[in-house]
Amino acid sequence: MILFFGTRPGKKESKMLKRVACPHCNQTGTMTVVSQPNYAHLFWIPIFTIKTEQFAECSHCKRVFYKEEFTKEMEQAM
């Protein structure tokens, strides 16, 4: 019997942070948070979430902030 088991990224979800200022350029309303889960799958059917990658990007200065770099303001707005 052959089992197909592995991991696969899920669908990306984006959310604009409207009242949050970028810590780098101090522009308000330019931050977008992207969240993408990684799933364990069996026969290409997702079974459970392994982890979720999150990062924020400023559309003004193009700086990327990873989950560890989020400010309290970013955490509360999500």
Phi, psi and omega in degrees: 000135180253131176247133175257107182234142178183195178237155181206139176288147178268195182283134178286140175237132180246146178216129177281136174258098191287322185253023181252133179267144177291128179295340183272309184251355178064022175277136181265139176083016182250001184270136175233129178259131178245131180234130180221117178279153172247129184249148165270136182228155176232120186054043176065016175253120181298132181257308179207161180276129177277305176201165179238122178275134177226140173208159178238143179230138175270127181282349180273305183259355178065018178284139179252134178242124177275167186309322181291339183262359182298139174277168178299325179298318178293317181300317183288329183283342182282000000 
